[in-house]
Amino acid sequence: MWDSLPESTRTIFCRASQLKTGHINLPLHEFNETDRAQLLKSIKSINSVAQEMNRLAGIPLHHFK
């Protein structure tokens, strides 16, 4: 799946994982265990944020004042 993601998406995940820019175009099977663990942690974190944003999207703006 990693290898088929758009470069912009891989860039976001690599930056969130504090991986080097060389990882953006590196096939996932070439990542070492530490890099894969960092990537997975970032993906889970970004997913959590996205779920919270989806929840907040349904709340009217006047509730945020």
C-alpha angles and dihedrals in degrees: 000000000000092000092055097049118108114263091244091058093046088050091055092050093045092050092047088050092047089236123152120267089249089071091065093078097026115112111247093241088064094057115102121235094263093051092048090050091050091048093050091048091052093047090053091048094049090047090053091051091048091052091051091049090052090051092050092047090073095053116095115247094240088069089066096062 
